[in-house]
Amino acid sequence: MSKRHDKHAKPHGRTLFTADPHFGHANIIKTCNRPFSSVGEMDRFMIDAWNSVVAPKDTIYVVGDFAHWRLKGPQIREYFDALNGDKCLVIGNHDHEATIDLPWASKDHRAFLKIDGISIVLDHYAGKTWNKSFHGAIQLFGHSHNQMPGNSQQLDVGVDAWGYMPVSFPEIQARLATLPPFWSPPEVTEDADKDDRYGR
């Protein structure tokens, strides 16, 4: 069940986002044409890049696929412990039991939060629409490895789209401003607008 992460509405540090690092996954280098000669080089680069922008007091959401699903628990824990921040997981298709069992600050299949009054929905998979999308809510997703174009309210936060490192919300806003507009919602009557069953 998804939860509203009110405790992260005003974090002590910044709030950052990432997705799809696939730590320990050698084949992802070829599959996604990543510029690394080995999985060790890839992992070291991403750990250093993460810690260069994420401070220990920051909150960071991993929007799925933290590590290769074939890795054992102690291996995945090594990656987890090497990374700064109060880490939250939005579960992706590669996040099996060993990853889900890590001491995440939160772990859900979907997450909701607000930054500066802006509603944000986090899903591993991109959607056609999402809760409060007609009221300006933003969806941040992963899974597509920079192969799915976004729009003014929807963006891939995966490492393949952001130089293999986490991204801040101001950086996300700057990129959203360059993208085509989100599709226009159908006309809603005043009575229907009062009936918020559909989260619009």
C-alpha positions in Angstrom: 0.0 0.0 0.0 1.3 3.4 -0.8 1.8 6.0 1.9 2.0 9.7 2.2 5.4 10.6 3.5 4.5 13.7 5.5 7.6 13.3 7.7 9.6 14.1 4.6 7.6 17.2 3.6 10.2 19.4 5.5 13.4 17.4 5.7 16.4 18.6 7.7 18.4 18.6 4.4 17.6 18.6 0.8 15.4 16.1 -1.0 16.9 14.4 -4.0 15.9 11.6 -6.4 17.4 8.8 -8.4 16.3 5.5 -10.0 17.8 2.5 -11.7 21.4 2.5 -10.6 21.4 -1.3 -10.8 24.4 -1.7 -8.5 26.3 -4.9 -9.2 24.6 -5.5 -12.6 27.3 -6.0 -15.2 24.9 -6.5 -18.2 23.3 -3.1 -17.6 26.5 -1.5 -19.0 25.8 -3.1 -22.4 22.1 -2.9 -22.3 22.0 0.8 -21.5 25.3 1.7 -23.2 26.8 3.0 -20.0 30.3 4.4 -20.4 32.1 2.0 -18.1 34.5 -0.8 -18.8 33.4 -3.0 -15.8 30.8 -3.3 -13.1 33.4 -2.3 -10.5 34.2 1.0 -12.4 30.5 1.7 -12.7 29.7 1.1 -9.1 32.6 3.2 -7.8 31.6 6.1 -10.1 28.0 6.0 -9.0 28.9 5.7 -5.3 31.3 8.7 -5.5 28.8 10.7 -7.6 26.0 10.0 -5.1 28.0 11.0 -2.1 29.2 14.2 -3.9 25.7 15.6 -4.1 23.9 13.8 -1.2 24.8 14.9 2.3 24.2 12.6 5.4 21.2 14.7 6.5 19.6 14.8 3.0 16.6 12.6 2.0 17.0 10.6 -1.2 14.3 8.6 -2.9 15.4 5.7 -5.0 12.6 5.2 -7.5 13.2 1.5 -8.1 15.9 -1.0 -9.2 18.6 -0.2 -6.6 20.7 -3.3 -7.3 20.9 -6.4 -9.4 18.4 -8.9 -8.1 20.9 -11.8 -8.2 23.1 -10.3 -5.6 23.1 -11.7 -2.0 21.9 -9.6 0.9 25.4 -8.8 2.3 26.5 -7.6 -1.1 23.6 -5.3 -1.5 24.0 -4.0 2.1 27.6 -2.9 1.2 26.2 -0.6 -1.5 23.5 0.7 0.8 25.9 1.5 3.7 28.4 3.2 1.3 25.8 5.8 0.3 24.9 9.1 2.1 21.4 10.2 3.1 18.2 9.1 4.6 17.3 6.6 1.9 13.7 5.8 0.8 12.8 3.1 -1.7 10.0 3.1 -4.3 10.0 -0.6 -5.2 11.0 -1.6 -8.7 10.9 -4.8 -10.6 14.6 -5.6 -9.8 14.1 -4.9 -6.0 13.7 -8.4 -4.6 13.6 -9.4 -0.9 17.3 -8.7 -0.1 16.9 -5.1 -1.3 13.5 -4.5 0.2 14.7 -5.8 3.6 17.4 -3.1 3.9 16.8 -0.5 6.6 15.2 2.1 4.3 13.6 5.1 5.9 10.5 4.1 3.9 9.6 1.5 1.3 6.5 1.5 -0.9 5.4 0.7 -4.4 4.3 4.3 -4.7 5.1 7.4 -2.7 3.5 10.9 -2.3 5.3 14.0 -1.0 5.3 17.8 -1.3 8.2 20.1 -1.9 7.5 23.9 -1.7 3.8 23.2 -2.0 4.1 21.1 -5.2 2.6 17.6 -5.1 4.9 14.8 -6.3 4.0 11.2 -7.1 6.8 8.7 -7.3 6.3 5.5 -9.3 8.9 3.1 -10.8 6.8 3.0 -14.0 5.6 6.0 -15.9 1.9 6.5 -16.2 -0.6 8.2 -18.5 -2.1 10.0 -15.5 -1.7 10.0 -11.7 -3.2 11.4 -8.6 -3.9 15.2 -8.9 -2.2 15.4 -12.3 -5.0 17.7 -13.4 -4.0 20.0 -10.5 -0.3 20.2 -11.4 1.1 17.3 -9.5 4.4 16.0 -10.9 5.2 12.3 -11.5 8.8 11.2 -11.2 9.6 7.7 -12.5 12.3 5.3 -13.5 12.5 2.0 -15.4 12.8 3.5 -18.9 16.5 4.2 -18.7 16.2 7.6 -20.5 14.2 6.1 -23.3 10.8 7.6 -22.5 10.3 11.3 -23.1 8.8 13.3 -20.3 6.6 16.4 -20.3 6.1 19.5 -18.2 4.7 17.3 -15.3 6.5 14.0 -15.7 10.2 13.1 -15.8 12.6 10.1 -15.7 14.9 10.5 -12.7 17.0 7.5 -13.5 20.7 7.6 -13.5 20.9 7.1 -17.3 19.1 10.5 -17.7 21.2 12.4 -15.2 24.9 11.5 -15.6 24.7 8.5 -13.2 24.0 10.6 -10.1 21.0 11.8 -8.0 19.2 14.9 -9.0 17.7 17.7 -6.9 14.2 19.1 -7.2 15.4 22.5 -8.6 17.2 20.6 -11.3 14.1 18.6 -12.1 12.0 21.8 -12.3 14.5 23.4 -14.7 14.3 20.4 -17.0 10.5 20.1 -16.8 10.3 23.8 -17.9 11.9 22.8 -21.2 9.5 19.9 -22.0 6.2 19.9 -23.9 3.0 20.5 -21.8 1.2 17.7 -20.1 -1.9 16.7 -22.1 -5.0 18.9 -21.3 -7.6 17.3 -19.0 -11.2 17.0 -20.2 -13.6 19.8 -19.2 -14.9 19.2 -15.7 -18.2 20.7 -14.5 -18.4 22.5 -11.2 -20.4 19.6 -9.6 -18.0 17.0 -10.9 -15.0 19.0 -9.7 -16.4 18.8 -6.1 -16.6 15.0 -6.4 -12.9 14.1 -6.0 -13.3 10.4 -6.2 -10.8 10.2 -9.0 -8.2 12.3 -7.4 -8.3 15.0 -10.0 
